[in-house]
């Protein structure tokens, strides 16, 4: 991978394009322009789209401008690595055919720059997420996917809009932030013991860098409240907001 590495997560790009959504997209495209000017690699930590389910030859109109911009940065030499989230797991090859160098159904491990870097979306890591872990297995099951495809794009995306909560509901992690950070830190410590140097986690919409000696845990924030960019230049980690570019 080419340096610097840029990480974003939990953009939840919406299915309803209103003034607020347009403003979010403008900020995102400014980031894309910045990455093109510096070069490097873009790594998406999941839930980039608020809802995505791939149907052959049917791309949602409400994501067209985003897909155009992603293709644009790819054509300008930026490689894009995309880790699946719980909102956008159901891609079956479209992303890689259009803009992504690789799409990862599970975690991404980068073993370069004299460092081992683990990127995980992070859903299902908490101890109390037992019910969700069961649901996750169902939603990712081949049988579920087969029958959901039979609904067709129009019905599927109507369902997606109903379960999508881009404008609300994503601050619920803030109420339990201390416990979340504590539990994920325990997860990171186990990974550090396994030889991982840096663990990056999405899903929880928290933004912070926690360092312990030579090891790091990084929460990737979001693009609903924080507009977070995390950057690695080969030696140092930094985290900032879109307007600090």
C-alpha positions as CSV (number, residue, x, y, z in Angstrom):
1,X,0.0,0.0,0.0
2,X,1.1,3.5,-0.7
3,X,1.5,6.0,2.1
4,X,-0.1,8.0,3.6
5,X,-3.0,5.7,4.6
6,X,-6.3,7.5,5.1
7,X,-9.1,5.8,7.1
8,X,-12.8,6.7,7.2
9,X,-15.7,4.7,8.7
10,X,-19.4,4.9,9.3
11,X,-20.2,7.6,6.7
12,X,-23.7,6.2,6.4
13,X,-24.3,7.9,3.1
14,X,-28.0,8.3,3.0
15,X,-30.8,7.1,0.7
16,X,-32.7,10.4,1.0
17,X,-30.9,13.3,-0.6
18,X,-31.9,16.5,1.3
19,X,-29.9,19.6,2.1
20,X,-28.1,18.0,5.0
21,X,-27.1,14.9,3.0
22,X,-25.8,17.1,0.2
23,X,-23.7,19.0,2.7
24,X,-22.2,15.8,4.0
25,X,-21.4,14.7,0.5
26,X,-19.6,17.9,-0.3
27,X,-17.4,17.4,2.7
28,X,-16.7,13.9,1.7
29,X,-15.8,14.9,-1.8
30,X,-13.4,17.5,-0.5
31,X,-11.6,14.8,1.4
32,X,-11.4,12.7,-1.8
33,X,-9.9,15.7,-3.6
34,X,-7.4,16.1,-0.8
35,X,-6.4,12.4,-1.1
36,X,-5.9,12.8,-4.8
37,X,-3.6,15.7,-4.2
38,X,-1.4,13.9,-1.7
39,X,-1.6,10.4,-3.1
40,X,-1.8,7.4,-0.9
41,X,-4.4,4.8,0.0
42,X,-8.0,5.1,1.2
43,X,-9.3,2.5,3.6
44,X,-13.0,2.4,4.4
45,X,-13.9,0.7,7.7
46,X,-17.5,-0.3,6.9
47,X,-21.0,1.3,6.9
48,X,-19.9,3.7,4.2
49,X,-23.4,3.4,2.7
50,X,-26.4,3.4,5.1
51,X,-27.8,0.5,3.2
52,X,-26.4,-1.5,0.3
53,X,-27.5,-4.7,-1.3
54,X,-26.2,-5.6,-4.7
55,X,-28.6,-6.4,-7.4
56,X,-27.2,-7.2,-10.9
57,X,-27.5,-4.3,-13.3
58,X,-29.4,-2.1,-10.8
59,X,-27.4,0.6,-9.1
60,X,-29.4,2.9,-6.8
61,X,-29.8,6.4,-8.3
62,X,-29.3,8.1,-4.9
63,X,-25.7,6.8,-4.7
64,X,-24.6,7.7,-8.3
65,X,-22.6,10.8,-7.5
66,X,-20.7,9.0,-4.7
67,X,-19.9,6.1,-7.0
68,X,-18.7,8.6,-9.7
69,X,-16.3,10.2,-7.1
70,X,-15.0,6.9,-5.9
71,X,-14.2,5.8,-9.5
72,X,-12.6,9.2,-10.1
73,X,-10.1,8.8,-7.2
74,X,-9.4,5.2,-8.3
75,X,-8.7,6.5,-11.9
76,X,-6.3,9.0,-10.3
77,X,-4.2,6.3,-8.8
78,X,-5.6,5.9,-5.3
79,X,-6.2,2.4,-4.2
80,X,-9.3,1.8,-2.1
81,X,-9.7,-1.0,0.4
82,X,-13.2,-1.6,1.7
83,X,-14.0,-3.5,4.9
84,X,-17.7,-4.6,5.1
85,X,-19.9,-3.2,7.8
86,X,-23.3,-4.3,9.1
87,X,-25.0,-1.9,6.7
88,X,-23.1,-2.7,3.5
89,X,-22.0,-6.3,3.8
90,X,-24.1,-7.4,0.8
91,X,-21.8,-6.6,-2.0
92,X,-21.1,-9.5,-4.3
93,X,-18.4,-8.1,-6.6
94,X,-19.7,-4.7,-7.7
95,X,-17.4,-2.6,-5.5
96,X,-14.3,-4.4,-6.8
97,X,-15.5,-4.1,-10.4
98,X,-16.0,-0.3,-10.1
99,X,-13.7,1.3,-7.6
100,X,-12.3,-0.9,-4.8
101,X,-9.0,-2.7,-5.0
102,X,-10.3,-5.2,-2.5
103,X,-13.6,-5.8,-0.5
104,X,-13.2,-7.6,2.8
105,X,-16.0,-9.6,4.3
106,X,-14.0,-9.9,7.5
107,X,-11.2,-7.9,9.0
108,X,-8.3,-6.4,7.1
109,X,-4.7,-7.0,8.3
110,X,-2.0,-4.8,6.9
111,X,1.5,-6.2,7.5
112,X,3.7,-3.4,6.1
113,X,5.8,-0.4,7.3
114,X,7.3,-2.5,10.1
115,X,3.9,-2.7,11.7
116,X,0.9,-5.0,11.9
117,X,-2.3,-3.0,11.5
118,X,-5.8,-4.6,12.1
119,X,-8.9,-2.9,10.7
120,X,-12.2,-4.3,12.0
121,X,-15.7,-2.9,11.6
122,X,-16.3,-3.9,15.2
123,X,-20.0,-4.9,15.3
124,X,-20.7,-7.7,17.7
125,X,-17.6,-7.3,19.8
126,X,-19.4,-6.3,23.0
127,X,-20.2,-8.9,25.6
128,X,-23.9,-8.0,25.5
129,X,-24.2,-8.3,21.7
130,X,-25.2,-12.0,21.9
131,X,-28.5,-11.4,20.1
132,X,-26.9,-9.3,17.5
133,X,-24.2,-11.9,16.8
134,X,-27.0,-14.5,16.1
135,X,-28.8,-12.0,13.9
136,X,-25.5,-11.3,12.1
137,X,-25.1,-15.0,11.2
138,X,-28.7,-15.1,9.8
139,X,-28.3,-11.9,7.7
140,X,-25.0,-13.2,6.2
141,X,-26.3,-16.7,5.6
142,X,-26.5,-17.7,1.9
143,X,-30.1,-18.8,2.3
144,X,-31.2,-15.4,3.6
145,X,-29.3,-13.6,0.8
146,X,-30.9,-15.9,-1.8
147,X,-34.4,-15.1,-0.7
148,X,-33.8,-11.4,-0.2
149,X,-32.5,-11.2,-3.7
150,X,-35.8,-12.6,-4.9
151,X,-37.6,-9.5,-3.6
152,X,-36.0,-7.4,-6.3
153,X,-34.3,-4.1,-6.1
154,X,-37.4,-1.9,-5.7
155,X,-38.8,-3.8,-2.8
156,X,-35.5,-4.4,-1.1
157,X,-34.5,-0.8,-1.2
158,X,-37.9,0.3,0.2
159,X,-37.2,-2.1,3.1
160,X,-33.7,-0.6,3.3
161,X,-35.2,2.9,3.6
162,X,-37.4,1.9,6.4
163,X,-34.6,0.3,8.5
164,X,-32.2,3.1,7.6
165,X,-31.8,5.8,10.3
166,X,-29.2,8.1,8.8
167,X,-30.6,11.3,10.4
168,X,-31.1,9.8,13.9
169,X,-30.3,7.0,16.2
170,X,-26.5,6.8,15.7
171,X,-25.7,8.7,18.9
172,X,-26.9,5.9,21.1
173,X,-23.3,4.6,21.5
174,X,-22.5,7.9,23.2
175,X,-24.6,7.1,26.2
176,X,-22.4,4.0,26.9
177,X,-19.1,5.3,25.6
178,X,-17.0,4.6,28.6
179,X,-18.1,0.9,28.8
180,X,-17.7,0.5,25.0
181,X,-14.2,2.0,25.1
182,X,-13.3,-0.2,28.1
183,X,-14.6,-3.4,26.4
184,X,-13.0,-2.7,23.1
185,X,-9.7,-1.9,24.8
186,X,-9.8,-5.4,26.3
187,X,-10.3,-6.8,22.8
188,X,-7.4,-4.7,21.5
189,X,-5.1,-5.9,24.3
190,X,-5.7,-9.5,23.3
191,X,-4.8,-8.5,19.7
192,X,-1.7,-6.7,20.9
193,X,-0.7,-10.0,22.7
194,X,-1.1,-11.8,19.3
195,X,1.4,-9.4,17.7
196,X,-0.9,-6.7,16.3
197,X,0.5,-3.2,16.8
198,X,-2.5,-1.0,16.0
199,X,-6.2,-1.9,16.1
200,X,-8.7,0.3,14.3
201,X,-12.4,0.0,15.1
202,X,-15.5,1.4,13.5
203,X,-19.2,0.9,14.2
204,X,-19.3,2.7,17.6
205,X,-19.0,6.3,16.3
206,X,-16.4,7.1,18.8
207,X,-13.2,9.0,17.9
208,X,-10.0,8.7,19.9
209,X,-6.5,7.3,19.8
210,X,-5.5,5.3,22.9
211,X,-1.8,4.5,23.1
212,X,-0.1,2.0,25.5
213,X,3.7,2.0,25.0
214,X,4.2,1.1,21.3
215,X,0.6,-0.2,20.8
216,X,-2.5,1.7,19.7
217,X,-6.3,1.4,19.7
218,X,-8.0,3.8,17.3
219,X,-11.7,4.5,17.1
220,X,-12.5,5.7,13.6
221,X,-15.3,8.1,14.5
222,X,-18.0,8.7,11.8
223,X,-19.2,11.1,9.1
224,X,-22.5,12.0,10.8
225,X,-21.2,13.9,13.8
226,X,-17.4,13.9,13.8
227,X,-16.4,13.8,10.1
228,X,-13.4,11.9,11.1
229,X,-10.2,11.2,9.1
230,X,-7.5,9.0,10.5
231,X,-4.1,9.2,8.9
232,X,-0.9,7.1,9.1
233,X,2.2,8.5,7.4
234,X,4.4,5.4,8.1
235,X,5.5,6.5,11.5
236,X,2.8,8.5,13.2
237,X,-0.9,8.3,13.6
238,X,-3.1,11.4,13.5
239,X,-6.8,12.0,13.6
240,X,-8.7,15.1,12.6
241,X,-12.0,16.5,11.2
242,X,-12.7,17.2,7.5
243,X,-12.3,21.0,8.0
244,X,-8.8,20.5,9.4
245,X,-7.5,19.2,6.1
